[in-house]
Amino acid sequence: MKENYMNPRIPLPEMDSLAPEVRAVVEAFPMNVMRMAANAPASTKALVDFAQSVLFYSSFDPRKREIAVLRVAQMTHSVYEWTHHVAVGKHFKISDEEIEIIRTEEPVTSLDEEGNLLCRVADEISRDVRLSDDALAKVLERYGAQGATELILCVSYFNFLSRFLESTRVELEHT
């Protein structure tokens, strides 16, 4: 995965040009992805609310979620998403070896059975849009209806986000 952010690109809005309620959202989540979303003010808060539902309010295990998110980032070639979520994944005890497997294997087969399934779900939704009957049956068996739905929503959200990031050409924050 290499960063390829050439012109044209959609510019990030200037903070002083934003309506107060949109500026407040961007200031609460000071990331370039949120600044870019502020170009569509009616969607900014909804995007944050959905992200929070997936990241903070879901009952799905965060380590498992991050395995799936990293695989989505790899499958969609999203440097921004990958870079941010490697750090998040490490926070949730995903090892450097596991991260390298997620990044390089096609398909992922060297994680444990559950990790391989999470990557398969990310692969199928990212590539085929529709989860195969076999994968859906395995996810339902392992996680039940709520867990399966939360996993599919998570993978779908990060597919949406990577497409937004790549199409608008959001650059990584320079810190």
LUMZA-25609 format. One record per atom (N, C-alpha, C, CB): residue in one letter; atom name; z, x, y. Coordinates in nm, 3 decimals. Last residue first. Glycine has a CB too. Layout:
LUMZA-25609
A,CA,Z,X,Y $
...
end
This chain:
LUMZA-25609
T,N,1.206,0.190,1.515 $
T,CA,1.348,0.213,1.546 $
T,C,1.381,0.360,1.542 $
T,CB,1.439,0.137,1.449 $
H,N,0.965,-0.031,1.549 $
H,CA,0.984,0.113,1.565 $
H,C,1.128,0.136,1.608 $
H,CB,0.884,0.174,1.669 $
E,N,0.874,-0.273,1.311 $
E,CA,0.953,-0.238,1.427 $
E,C,0.968,-0.086,1.431 $
E,CB,1.093,-0.308,1.424 $
L,N,0.537,-0.300,1.195 $
L,CA,0.678,-0.271,1.171 $
L,C,0.747,-0.239,1.303 $
L,CB,0.694,-0.155,1.071 $
E,N,0.314,-0.549,1.330 $
E,CA,0.353,-0.410,1.303 $
E,C,0.502,-0.402,1.272 $
E,CB,0.319,-0.321,1.423 $
V,N,0.109,-0.806,1.222 $
V,CA,0.241,-0.771,1.275 $
V,C,0.276,-0.629,1.232 $
V,CB,0.349,-0.872,1.225 $
R,N,-0.143,-0.931,1.189 $
R,CA,-0.129,-0.785,1.198 $
R,C,0.002,-0.743,1.266 $
R,CB,-0.247,-0.726,1.274 $
T,N,-0.203,-1.182,1.121 $
T,CA,-0.175,-1.159,1.264 $
T,C,-0.157,-1.011,1.294 $
T,CB,-0.050,-1.236,1.306 $
S,N,-0.242,-1.141,0.849 $
S,CA,-0.350,-1.199,0.929 $
S,C,-0.329,-1.181,1.078 $
S,CB,-0.364,-1.346,0.898 $
E,N,0.002,-1.033,0.760 $
E,CA,-0.121,-0.956,0.747 $
E,C,-0.232,-1.010,0.837 $
E,CB,-0.168,-0.956,0.602 $
L,N,0.188,-1.240,0.822 $
L,CA,0.205,-1.102,0.869 $
L,C,0.075,-1.025,0.869 $
L,CB,0.308,-1.030,0.784 $
F,N,0.076,-1.459,0.679 $
F,CA,0.095,-1.465,0.823 $
F,C,0.106,-1.324,0.882 $
F,CB,0.223,-1.547,0.857 $
R,N,0.093,-1.357,0.422 $
R,CA,-0.039,-1.393,0.475 $
R,C,-0.033,-1.404,0.628 $
R,CB,-0.088,-1.526,0.414 $
S,N,0.368,-1.330,0.397 $
S,CA,0.283,-1.210,0.390 $
S,C,0.145,-1.239,0.445 $
S,CB,0.272,-1.160,0.245 $
L,N,0.449,-1.601,0.416 $
L,CA,0.489,-1.504,0.517 $
L,C,0.400,-1.380,0.514 $
L,CB,0.635,-1.464,0.497 $
F,N,0.338,-1.718,0.184 $
F,CA,0.301,-1.766,0.317 $
F,C,0.328,-1.658,0.421 $
F,CB,0.378,-1.895,0.352 $
N,N,0.482,-1.565,-0.002 $
N,CA,0.336,-1.560,0.000 $
N,C,0.283,-1.607,0.135 $
N,CB,0.276,-1.645,-0.114 $
F,N,0.739,-1.647,0.061 $
F,CA,0.702,-1.508,0.090 $
F,C,0.552,-1.484,0.077 $
F,CB,0.777,-1.415,-0.003 $
Y,N,0.721,-1.919,-0.021 $
Y,CA,0.752,-1.883,0.117 $
Y,C,0.707,-1.741,0.148 $
Y,CB,0.902,-1.898,0.145 $
S,N,0.674,-1.886,-0.297 $
S,CA,0.573,-1.951,-0.213 $
S,C,0.596,-1.917,-0.066 $
S,CB,0.576,-2.103,-0.233 $
V,N,0.913,-1.769,-0.378 $
V,CA,0.787,-1.697,-0.398 $
V,C,0.678,-1.755,-0.310 $
V,CB,0.744,-1.701,-0.547 $
C,N,1.088,-1.983,-0.302 $
C,CA,1.103,-1.847,-0.250 $
C,C,0.972,-1.770,-0.261 $
C,CB,1.215,-1.773,-0.326 $
L,N,0.994,-2.199,-0.457 $
L,CA,0.995,-2.208,-0.310 $
L,C,1.004,-2.069,-0.247 $
L,CB,1.111,-2.295,-0.261 $
I,N,1.047,-2.091,-0.711 $
I,CA,0.908,-2.120,-0.672 $
I,C,0.898,-2.134,-0.520 $
I,CB,0.858,-2.249,-0.741 $
L,N,1.329,-2.074,-0.700 $
L,CA,1.248,-1.955,-0.723 $
L,C,1.104,-1.977,-0.676 $
L,CB,1.249,-1.915,-0.871 $
E,N,1.396,-2.346,-0.664 $
E,CA,1.433,-2.247,-0.562 $
E,C,1.352,-2.119,-0.577 $
E,CB,1.582,-2.216,-0.571 $
T,N,1.295,-2.453,-0.904 $
T,CA,1.240,-2.497,-0.776 $
T,C,1.273,-2.396,-0.666 $
T,CB,1.296,-2.636,-0.738 $
A,N,1.459,-2.323,-1.089 $
A,CA,1.313,-2.306,-1.095 $
A,C,1.250,-2.343,-0.962 $
A,CB,1.253,-2.392,-1.209 $
G,N,1.711,-2.419,-1.009 $
G,CA,1.680,-2.276,-1.002 $
G,C,1.531,-2.249,-1.004 $
G,CB,1.746,-2.203,-1.116 $
Q,N,1.675,-2.698,-1.061 $
Q,CA,1.708,-2.648,-0.928 $
Q,C,1.671,-2.501,-0.914 $
Q,CB,1.858,-2.667,-0.899 $
A,N,1.607,-2.709,-1.340 $
A,CA,1.518,-2.764,-1.237 $
A,C,1.548,-2.706,-1.099 $
A,CB,1.530,-2.916,-1.233 $
G,N,1.681,-2.394,-1.511 $
G,CA,1.694,-2.536,-1.486 $
G,C,1.606,-2.579,-1.369 $
G,CB,1.839,-2.572,-1.458 $
Y,N,1.644,-2.125,-1.581 $
Y,CA,1.714,-2.156,-1.455 $
Y,C,1.738,-2.305,-1.431 $
Y,CB,1.636,-2.102,-1.341 $
R,N,1.523,-2.106,-1.837 $
R,CA,1.620,-2.006,-1.793 $
R,C,1.705,-2.055,-1.676 $
R,CB,1.547,-1.878,-1.753 $
E,N,1.350,-2.326,-1.856 $
E,CA,1.448,-2.301,-1.962 $
E,C,1.559,-2.207,-1.913 $
E,CB,1.379,-2.241,-2.085 $
L,N,1.194,-2.290,-1.626 $
L,CA,1.278,-2.409,-1.641 $
L,C,1.387,-2.388,-1.745 $
L,CB,1.192,-2.530,-1.680 $
V,N,1.068,-2.050,-1.695 $
V,CA,1.153,-2.055,-1.576 $
V,C,1.246,-2.176,-1.584 $
V,CB,1.067,-2.061,-1.448 $
K,N,0.922,-2.130,-1.921 $
K,CA,1.023,-2.024,-1.933 $
K,C,1.120,-2.026,-1.814 $
K,CB,0.956,-1.886,-1.943 $
A,N,0.752,-2.322,-1.808 $
A,CA,0.844,-2.361,-1.916 $
A,C,0.956,-2.257,-1.929 $
A,CB,0.768,-2.375,-2.050 $
L,N,0.608,-2.159,-1.630 $
L,CA,0.693,-2.267,-1.579 $
L,C,0.795,-2.310,-1.684 $
L,CB,0.607,-2.387,-1.536 $
A,N,0.471,-1.995,-1.812 $
A,CA,0.569,-1.936,-1.719 $
A,C,0.663,-2.043,-1.664 $
A,CB,0.496,-1.864,-1.603 $
D,N,0.311,-2.193,-1.940 $
D,CA,0.403,-2.108,-2.016 $
D,C,0.511,-2.049,-1.926 $
D,CB,0.326,-1.996,-2.087 $
D,N,0.158,-2.298,-1.731 $
D,CA,0.250,-2.384,-1.805 $
D,C,0.354,-2.302,-1.880 $
D,CB,0.172,-2.473,-1.904 $
S,N,0.147,-2.082,-1.439 $
S,CA,0.099,-2.125,-1.571 $
S,C,0.204,-2.214,-1.639 $
S,CB,0.066,-2.003,-1.660 $
L,N,0.144,-2.180,-1.102 $
L,CA,0.219,-2.116,-1.209 $
L,C,0.169,-2.169,-1.343 $
L,CB,0.371,-2.138,-1.192 $
R,N,-0.121,-2.151,-0.879 $
R,CA,-0.050,-2.239,-0.972 $
R,C,0.018,-2.155,-1.080 $
R,CB,-0.147,-2.342,-1.035 $
V,N,-0.215,-1.914,-0.746 $
V,CA,-0.156,-2.027,-0.673 $
V,C,-0.069,-2.112,-0.766 $
V,CB,-0.266,-2.113,-0.609 $
D,N,-0.288,-1.673,-0.852 $
D,CA,-0.353,-1.793,-0.904 $
D,C,-0.313,-1.921,-0.832 $
D,CB,-0.323,-1.807,-1.050 $
R,N,-0.146,-1.469,-0.710 $
R,CA,-0.286,-1.452,-0.749 $
R,C,-0.356,-1.585,-0.778 $
R,CB,-0.294,-1.362,-0.870 $
S,N,0.111,-1.569,-0.656 $
S,CA,0.038,-1.490,-0.556 $
S,C,-0.111,-1.486,-0.585 $
S,CB,0.092,-1.348,-0.549 $
I,N,0.181,-1.693,-0.897 $
I,CA,0.173,-1.773,-0.775 $
I,C,0.092,-1.699,-0.668 $
I,CB,0.314,-1.806,-0.721 $
E,N,0.166,-1.469,-1.072 $
E,CA,0.085,-1.589,-1.094 $
E,C,0.072,-1.673,-0.968 $
E,CB,0.145,-1.673,-1.206 $
D,N,0.350,-1.281,-0.958 $
D,CA,0.208,-1.248,-0.980 $
D,C,0.123,-1.374,-0.989 $
D,CB,0.192,-1.166,-1.108 $
A,N,0.594,-1.422,-0.964 $
A,CA,0.538,-1.375,-0.836 $
A,C,0.389,-1.345,-0.849 $
A,CB,0.613,-1.250,-0.787 $
V,N,0.616,-1.456,-1.242 $
V,CA,0.611,-1.573,-1.153 $
V,C,0.549,-1.533,-1.020 $
V,CB,0.753,-1.632,-1.131 $
R,N,0.631,-1.186,-1.317 $
R,CA,0.520,-1.270,-1.364 $
R,C,0.504,-1.393,-1.276 $
R,CB,0.542,-1.312,-1.512 $
C,N,0.872,-1.114,-1.202 $
C,CA,0.748,-1.053,-1.152 $
C,C,0.627,-1.133,-1.197 $
C,CB,0.737,-0.908,-1.200 $
L,N,1.043,-1.270,-1.361 $
L,CA,1.040,-1.289,-1.216 $
L,C,0.913,-1.231,-1.155 $
L,CB,1.163,-1.224,-1.151 $
L,N,0.988,-1.154,-1.613 $
L,CA,0.954,-1.294,-1.587 $
L,C,0.947,-1.321,-1.436 $
L,CB,1.056,-1.389,-1.653 $
N,N,1.093,-0.897,-1.576 $
N,CA,0.950,-0.913,-1.606 $
N,C,0.905,-1.055,-1.578 $
N,CB,0.922,-0.876,-1.753 $
G,N,1.362,-0.968,-1.540 $
G,CA,1.287,-0.904,-1.432 $
G,C,1.137,-0.915,-1.452 $
G,CB,1.326,-0.758,-1.420 $
E,N,1.418,-1.068,-1.800 $
E,CA,1.426,-1.155,-1.683 $
E,C,1.349,-1.097,-1.565 $
E,CB,1.571,-1.177,-1.644 $
E,N,1.381,-0.839,-1.964 $
E,CA,1.303,-0.962,-1.986 $
E,C,1.303,-1.053,-1.863 $
E,CB,1.360,-1.039,-2.106 $
D,N,1.380,-0.548,-1.745 $
D,CA,1.434,-0.629,-1.854 $
D,C,1.354,-0.760,-1.862 $
D,CB,1.587,-0.657,-1.833 $
L,N,1.067,-0.374,-1.680 $
L,CA,1.199,-0.423,-1.640 $
L,C,1.260,-0.494,-1.760 $
L,CB,1.191,-0.518,-1.515 $
S,N,0.814,-0.324,-1.774 $
S,CA,0.919,-0.225,-1.801 $
S,C,1.056,-0.262,-1.746 $
S,CB,0.878,-0.093,-1.745 $
T,N,0.603,-0.482,-1.700 $
T,CA,0.656,-0.500,-1.836 $
T,C,0.775,-0.410,-1.866 $
T,CB,0.546,-0.473,-1.938 $
V,N,0.393,-0.615,-1.466 $
V,CA,0.524,-0.552,-1.482 $
V,C,0.576,-0.586,-1.622 $
V,CB,0.624,-0.599,-1.371 $
P,N,0.041,-0.565,-1.550 $
P,CA,0.157,-0.643,-1.504 $
P,C,0.287,-0.565,-1.525 $
P,CB,0.164,-0.779,-1.578 $
E,N,0.110,-0.311,-1.354 $
E,CA,0.023,-0.430,-1.347 $
E,C,-0.018,-0.468,-1.488 $
E,CB,-0.103,-0.404,-1.257 $
E,N,0.344,-0.113,-1.167 $
E,CA,0.296,-0.170,-1.294 $
E,C,0.213,-0.296,-1.271 $
E,CB,0.413,-0.202,-1.385 $
T,N,0.426,-0.037,-0.904 $
T,CA,0.314,0.029,-0.972 $
T,C,0.261,-0.040,-1.097 $
T,CB,0.355,0.165,-1.008 $
R,N,0.640,-0.181,-0.789 $
R,CA,0.529,-0.136,-0.705 $
R,C,0.407,-0.094,-0.786 $
R,CB,0.574,-0.021,-0.618 $
I,N,0.815,-0.217,-0.999 $
I,CA,0.761,-0.336,-0.931 $
I,C,0.638,-0.299,-0.850 $
I,CB,0.868,-0.399,-0.839 $
I,N,0.873,0.055,-1.047 $
I,CA,0.807,-0.027,-1.151 $
I,C,0.742,-0.149,-1.086 $
I,CB,0.909,-0.071,-1.260 $
E,N,1.005,0.118,-0.808 $
E,CA,0.880,0.187,-0.842 $
E,C,0.803,0.111,-0.951 $
E,CB,0.910,0.330,-0.890 $
I,N,1.230,-0.045,-0.834 $
I,CA,1.138,-0.065,-0.721 $
I,C,1.004,-0.001,-0.751 $
I,CB,1.198,-0.007,-0.591 $
E,N,1.350,0.073,-1.057 $
E,CA,1.301,-0.065,-1.065 $
E,C,1.201,-0.094,-0.954 $
E,CB,1.418,-0.165,-1.059 $
E,N,1.415,0.323,-0.941 $
E,CA,1.326,0.315,-1.058 $
E,C,1.268,0.175,-1.073 $
E,CB,1.403,0.354,-1.187 $
D,N,1.594,0.250,-0.742 $
D,CA,1.467,0.312,-0.704 $
D,C,1.367,0.305,-0.819 $
D,CB,1.488,0.458,-0.661 $
S,N,1.742,-0.072,-0.829 $
S,CA,1.734,0.074,-0.829 $
S,C,1.598,0.123,-0.781 $
S,CB,1.762,0.128,-0.970 $
I,N,1.905,-0.318,-0.661 $
I,CA,1.780,-0.289,-0.730 $
I,C,1.759,-0.138,-0.717 $
I,CB,1.657,-0.372,-0.669 $
K,N,2.139,-0.395,-0.520 $
K,CA,2.148,-0.309,-0.638 $
K,C,2.021,-0.303,-0.723 $
K,CB,2.260,-0.355,-0.724 $
F,N,2.112,-0.519,-0.280 $
F,CA,2.148,-0.603,-0.395 $
F,C,2.133,-0.528,-0.527 $
F,CB,2.062,-0.728,-0.396 $
H,N,2.022,-0.311,-0.123 $
H,CA,2.153,-0.370,-0.093 $
H,C,2.203,-0.454,-0.211 $
H,CB,2.144,-0.457,0.035 $
K,N,1.767,-0.286,-0.229 $
K,CA,1.866,-0.181,-0.256 $
K,C,2.007,-0.231,-0.228 $
K,CB,1.836,-0.055,-0.172 $
G,N,1.652,-0.518,-0.116 $
G,CA,1.666,-0.503,-0.261 $
G,C,1.769,-0.398,-0.299 $
G,CB,1.533,-0.469,-0.322 $
V,N,1.653,-0.448,0.155 $
V,CA,1.733,-0.563,0.109 $
V,C,1.757,-0.552,-0.042 $
V,CB,1.662,-0.697,0.143 $
A,N,1.473,-0.231,0.148 $
A,CA,1.611,-0.212,0.195 $
A,C,1.702,-0.325,0.148 $
A,CB,1.614,-0.203,0.349 $
V,N,1.249,-0.365,0.054 $
V,CA,1.301,-0.252,-0.023 $
V,C,1.447,-0.229,0.017 $
V,CB,1.215,-0.122,0.000 $
H,N,1.199,-0.547,0.259 $
H,CA,1.268,-0.595,0.138 $
H,C,1.305,-0.484,0.040 $
H,CB,1.183,-0.695,0.069 $
H,N,1.070,-0.404,0.463 $
H,CA,1.196,-0.474,0.490 $
H,C,1.271,-0.505,0.361 $
H,CB,1.170,-0.603,0.568 $
T,N,0.844,-0.312,0.320 $
T,CA,0.936,-0.219,0.385 $
T,C,1.072,-0.284,0.410 $
T,CB,0.877,-0.168,0.516 $
W,N,0.716,-0.551,0.235 $
W,CA,0.763,-0.452,0.139 $
W,C,0.871,-0.364,0.202 $
W,CB,0.646,-0.365,0.089 $
E,N,0.650,-0.672,0.482 $
E,CA,0.739,-0.740,0.388 $
E,C,0.799,-0.640,0.289 $
E,CB,0.663,-0.852,0.313 $
Y,N,0.477,-0.470,0.585 $
Y,CA,0.593,-0.517,0.661 $
Y,C,0.696,-0.579,0.565 $
Y,CB,0.551,-0.620,0.770 $
V,N,0.277,-0.452,0.390 $
V,CA,0.360,-0.335,0.421 $
V,C,0.489,-0.379,0.491 $
V,CB,0.282,-0.235,0.509 $
S,N,0.153,-0.646,0.158 $
S,CA,0.221,-0.663,0.286 $
S,C,0.319,-0.547,0.309 $
S,CB,0.295,-0.798,0.292 $
H,N,-0.004,-0.698,-0.067 $
H,CA,-0.027,-0.576,0.012 $
H,C,0.036,-0.585,0.151 $
H,CB,-0.177,-0.551,0.027 $
T,N,0.053,-0.892,-0.244 $
T,CA,-0.019,-0.934,-0.123 $
T,C,-0.044,-0.817,-0.027 $
T,CB,0.059,-1.042,-0.051 $
M,N,0.195,-0.758,-0.442 $
M,CA,0.073,-0.832,-0.479 $
M,C,-0.012,-0.868,-0.357 $
M,CB,0.109,-0.960,-0.554 $
Q,N,0.415,-0.659,-0.294 $
Q,CA,0.320,-0.569,-0.359 $
Q,C,0.188,-0.640,-0.387 $
Q,CB,0.380,-0.515,-0.490 $
A,N,0.537,-0.899,-0.216 $
A,CA,0.493,-0.803,-0.114 $
A,C,0.391,-0.705,-0.172 $
A,CB,0.613,-0.726,-0.057 $
V,N,0.596,-1.004,-0.470 $
V,CA,0.504,-1.075,-0.380 $
V,C,0.450,-0.977,-0.276 $
V,CB,0.574,-1.195,-0.310 $
R,N,0.785,-0.813,-0.551 $
R,CA,0.658,-0.825,-0.624 $
R,C,0.555,-0.902,-0.541 $
R,CB,0.680,-0.895,-0.760 $
L,N,0.989,-0.858,-0.369 $
L,CA,0.921,-0.728,-0.371 $
L,C,0.788,-0.737,-0.444 $
L,CB,1.009,-0.622,-0.436 $
V,N,1.058,-1.119,-0.451 $
V,CA,1.005,-1.094,-0.316 $
V,C,0.931,-0.961,-0.311 $
V,CB,1.119,-1.095,-0.212 $
A,N,1.160,-1.076,-0.711 $
A,CA,1.041,-1.159,-0.691 $
A,C,0.977,-1.133,-0.555 $
A,CB,1.077,-1.307,-0.703 $
I,N,1.379,-0.916,-0.644 $
I,CA,1.279,-0.866,-0.738 $
I,C,1.150,-0.944,-0.719 $
I,CB,1.329,-0.879,-0.886 $
E,N,1.519,-1.094,-0.479 $
E,CA,1.456,-0.977,-0.419 $
E,C,1.357,-0.909,-0.513 $
E,CB,1.561,-0.877,-0.378 $
R,N,1.614,-1.284,-0.666 $
R,CA,1.522,-1.324,-0.558 $
R,C,1.447,-1.203,-0.504 $
R,CB,1.598,-1.395,-0.444 $
K,N,1.791,-1.124,-0.807 $
K,CA,1.672,-1.178,-0.875 $
K,C,1.567,-1.220,-0.772 $
K,CB,1.710,-1.298,-0.966 $
R,N,1.977,-1.086,-0.604 $
R,CA,1.911,-0.970,-0.666 $
R,C,1.782,-1.014,-0.736 $
R,CB,2.007,-0.902,-0.767 $
P,N,2.064,-1.351,-0.541 $
P,CA,1.988,-1.271,-0.444 $
P,C,1.919,-1.148,-0.504 $
P,CB,2.078,-1.227,-0.335 $
D,N,2.022,-1.637,-0.744 $
D,CA,2.082,-1.504,-0.734 $
D,C,2.001,-1.413,-0.643 $
D,CB,2.095,-1.441,-0.873 $
F,N,2.003,-1.946,-0.578 $
F,CA,1.937,-1.849,-0.665 $
F,C,1.993,-1.709,-0.638 $
F,CB,1.783,-1.851,-0.643 $
S,N,2.097,-2.126,-0.402 $
S,CA,2.193,-2.081,-0.503 $
S,C,2.132,-1.977,-0.596 $
S,CB,2.245,-2.200,-0.584 $
S,N,2.017,-2.085,-0.057 $
S,CA,1.975,-2.109,-0.194 $
S,C,2.084,-2.061,-0.289 $
S,CB,1.840,-2.038,-0.224 $
Y,N,2.092,-1.991,0.187 $
Y,CA,2.152,-2.114,0.141 $
Y,C,2.111,-2.154,0.000 $
Y,CB,2.119,-2.225,0.234 $
F,N,1.957,-1.749,0.250 $
F,CA,2.102,-1.759,0.265 $
F,C,2.166,-1.882,0.201 $
F,CB,2.137,-1.756,0.408 $
L,N,1.678,-1.754,0.197 $
L,CA,1.753,-1.629,0.191 $
L,C,1.905,-1.646,0.186 $
L,CB,1.718,-1.545,0.309 $
V,N,1.589,-2.021,0.216 $
V,CA,1.551,-1.938,0.101 $
V,C,1.645,-1.819,0.086 $
V,CB,1.405,-1.890,0.116 $
S,N,1.696,-2.103,0.457 $
S,CA,1.721,-2.183,0.337 $
S,C,1.692,-2.102,0.211 $
S,CB,1.635,-2.311,0.338 $
Q,N,1.593,-1.910,0.632 $
Q,CA,1.737,-1.912,0.603 $
Q,C,1.768,-1.994,0.478 $
Q,CB,1.813,-1.969,0.722 $
A,N,1.324,-1.989,0.632 $
A,CA,1.362,-1.855,0.585 $
A,C,1.510,-1.852,0.548 $
A,CB,1.332,-1.748,0.693 $
F,N,1.349,-2.242,0.750 $
F,CA,1.302,-2.230,0.612 $
F,C,1.340,-2.095,0.554 $
F,CB,1.149,-2.250,0.606 $
D,N,1.444,-2.167,1.006 $
D,CA,1.523,-2.257,0.921 $
D,C,1.480,-2.247,0.775 $
D,CB,1.508,-2.402,0.969 $
V,N,1.230,-2.011,1.098 $
V,CA,1.363,-1.951,1.078 $
V,C,1.447,-2.037,0.986 $
V,CB,1.435,-1.932,1.214 $
L,N,1.032,-2.210,1.111 $
L,CA,1.013,-2.091,1.028 $
L,C,1.147,-2.025,0.998 $
L,CB,0.918,-1.991,1.098 $
A,N,1.145,-2.382,1.300 $
A,CA,1.122,-2.430,1.163 $
A,C,1.102,-2.313,1.067 $
A,CB,0.999,-2.523,1.158 $
K,N,1.137,-2.222,1.529 $
K,CA,1.267,-2.259,1.471 $
K,C,1.251,-2.307,1.328 $
K,CB,1.335,-2.367,1.556 $
T,N,0.846,-2.197,1.556 $
T,CA,0.938,-2.083,1.548 $
T,C,1.070,-2.119,1.481 $
T,CB,0.965,-2.028,1.686 $
S,N,0.667,-2.401,1.599 $
S,CA,0.693,-2.360,1.461 $
S,C,0.804,-2.257,1.447 $
S,CB,0.568,-2.304,1.401 $
A,N,0.632,-2.435,1.867 $
A,CA,0.677,-2.552,1.790 $
A,C,0.715,-2.515,1.647 $
A,CB,0.568,-2.659,1.789 $
P,N,0.528,-2.183,1.953 $
P,CA,0.667,-2.222,1.980 $
P,C,0.718,-2.339,1.898 $
P,CB,0.681,-2.255,2.123 $
A,N,0.362,-1.950,1.851 $
A,CA,0.350,-2.091,1.814 $
A,C,0.488,-2.153,1.829 $
A,CB,0.294,-2.108,1.666 $
N,N,0.458,-1.709,1.926 $
N,CA,0.328,-1.749,1.982 $
N,C,0.297,-1.895,1.950 $
N,CB,0.216,-1.659,1.929 $
A,N,0.674,-1.674,1.765 $
A,CA,0.699,-1.735,1.896 $
A,C,0.570,-1.766,1.970 $
A,CB,0.786,-1.644,1.981 $
A,N,0.582,-1.523,1.557 $
A,CA,0.592,-1.668,1.537 $
A,C,0.614,-1.740,1.668 $
A,CB,0.705,-1.700,1.440 $
M,N,0.620,-1.272,1.672 $
M,CA,0.484,-1.321,1.650 $
M,C,0.486,-1.473,1.632 $
M,CB,0.420,-1.254,1.526 $
R,N,0.899,-1.262,1.665 $
R,CA,0.829,-1.258,1.795 $
R,C,0.687,-1.311,1.779 $
R,CB,0.826,-1.114,1.852 $
M,N,0.935,-1.260,1.393 $
M,CA,0.982,-1.375,1.470 $
M,C,0.919,-1.378,1.608 $
M,CB,1.134,-1.373,1.481 $
V,N,0.821,-1.013,1.329 $
V,CA,0.768,-1.134,1.266 $
V,C,0.812,-1.258,1.344 $
V,CB,0.815,-1.144,1.119 $
N,N,0.981,-0.830,1.468 $
N,CA,0.845,-0.858,1.515 $
N,C,0.785,-0.983,1.452 $
N,CB,0.756,-0.740,1.487 $
M,N,1.313,-0.949,1.522 $
M,CA,1.214,-0.882,1.438 $
M,C,1.076,-0.920,1.488 $
M,CB,1.232,-0.920,1.286 $
P,N,1.587,-1.055,1.596 $
P,CA,1.498,-0.966,1.672 $
P,C,1.406,-0.881,1.584 $
P,CB,1.582,-0.874,1.759 $
F,N,1.711,-1.333,1.596 $
F,CA,1.644,-1.266,1.484 $
F,C,1.541,-1.169,1.543 $
F,CB,1.575,-1.369,1.387 $
A,N,1.806,-1.407,1.842 $
A,CA,1.898,-1.415,1.728 $
A,C,1.843,-1.341,1.606 $
A,CB,1.924,-1.562,1.693 $
E,N,1.577,-1.383,1.996 $
E,CA,1.689,-1.292,2.023 $
E,C,1.790,-1.293,1.908 $
E,CB,1.759,-1.330,2.154 $
V,N,1.430,-1.594,1.890 $
V,CA,1.381,-1.457,1.873 $
V,C,1.493,-1.356,1.898 $
V,CB,1.262,-1.430,1.969 $
V,N,1.590,-1.810,1.976 $
V,CA,1.563,-1.788,1.833 $
V,C,1.521,-1.644,1.808 $
V,CB,1.454,-1.885,1.782 $
A,N,1.577,-1.779,2.254 $
A,CA,1.707,-1.773,2.186 $
A,C,1.690,-1.747,2.036 $
A,CB,1.786,-1.903,2.208 $
R,N,1.306,-1.824,2.301 $
R,CA,1.362,-1.691,2.327 $
R,C,1.496,-1.675,2.255 $
R,CB,1.381,-1.668,2.479 $
V,N,1.304,-2.096,2.250 $
V,CA,1.229,-2.006,2.162 $
V,C,1.281,-1.863,2.179 $
V,CB,1.076,-2.012,2.194 $
E,N,1.459,-2.192,2.460 $
E,CA,1.501,-2.222,2.322 $
E,C,1.428,-2.132,2.221 $
E,CB,1.474,-2.369,2.290 $
P,N,1.318,-2.096,2.694 $
P,CA,1.454,-2.052,2.661 $
P,C,1.495,-2.077,2.516 $
P,CB,1.551,-2.122,2.751 $
A,N,0.982,-1.990,2.628 $
A,CA,1.075,-2.096,2.667 $
A,C,1.215,-2.055,2.621 $
A,CB,1.033,-2.236,2.606 $
L,N,0.864,-1.662,2.713 $
L,CA,0.904,-1.763,2.614 $
L,C,0.996,-1.867,2.675 $
L,CB,0.973,-1.696,2.495 $
S,N,0.819,-1.456,2.881 $
S,CA,0.722,-1.566,2.885 $
S,C,0.762,-1.682,2.793 $
S,CB,0.583,-1.515,2.846 $
D,N,0.998,-1.259,2.832 $
D,CA,1.020,-1.339,2.952 $
D,C,0.921,-1.454,2.966 $
D,CB,1.013,-1.252,3.075 $
M,N,0.887,-1.138,2.602 $
M,CA,1.009,-1.219,2.591 $
M,C,1.029,-1.308,2.713 $
M,CB,1.129,-1.128,2.573 $
E,N,0.544,-1.165,2.537 $
E,CA,0.649,-1.104,2.619 $
E,C,0.770,-1.196,2.616 $
E,CB,0.600,-1.078,2.767 $
P,N,0.422,-1.193,2.201 $
P,CA,0.446,-1.248,2.335 $
P,C,0.555,-1.168,2.407 $
P,CB,0.487,-1.396,2.327 $
L,N,0.207,-0.962,2.046 $
L,CA,0.340,-1.021,2.050 $
L,C,0.363,-1.076,2.190 $
L,CB,0.450,-0.917,2.011 $
P,N,-0.142,-1.036,1.997 $
P,CA,-0.032,-0.965,2.063 $
P,C,0.100,-1.039,2.049 $
P,CB,-0.065,-0.945,2.212 $
I,N,-0.327,-1.010,1.708 $
I,CA,-0.266,-1.107,1.798 $
I,C,-0.148,-1.037,1.864 $
I,CB,-0.221,-1.239,1.722 $
R,N,-0.584,-0.766,1.704 $
R,CA,-0.456,-0.815,1.655 $
R,C,-0.408,-0.920,1.755 $
R,CB,-0.351,-0.699,1.638 $
P,N,-0.892,-0.607,1.604 $
P,CA,-0.808,-0.690,1.691 $
P,C,-0.677,-0.727,1.623 $
P,CB,-0.883,-0.817,1.732 $
N,N,-0.718,-0.300,1.556 $
N,CA,-0.757,-0.408,1.645 $
N,C,-0.875,-0.480,1.583 $
N,CB,-0.791,-0.356,1.788 $
M,N,-0.536,-0.241,1.252 $
M,CA,-0.634,-0.206,1.353 $
M,C,-0.656,-0.326,1.444 $
M,CB,-0.767,-0.161,1.290 $
Y,N,-0.326,-0.158,1.048 $
Y,CA,-0.317,-0.254,1.156 $
Y,C,-0.409,-0.213,1.269 $
Y,CB,-0.172,-0.267,1.207 $
N,N,-0.246,-0.082,0.767 $
N,CA,-0.379,-0.083,0.826 $
N,C,-0.381,-0.191,0.934 $
N,CB,-0.490,-0.108,0.719 $
E,N,-0.044,0.099,0.555 $
E,CA,-0.046,0.019,0.677 $
E,C,-0.184,0.031,0.741 $
E,CB,0.065,0.063,0.775 $
K,N,-0.096,0.072,0.207 $
K,CA,-0.094,0.151,0.330 $
K,C,-0.108,0.058,0.449 $
K,CB,-0.206,0.258,0.330 $
M,N,0.000,0.085,-0.117 $
M,CA,0.000,0.000,0.000 $
M,C,0.000,0.090,0.123 $
M,CB,0.122,-0.097,0.000 $
end
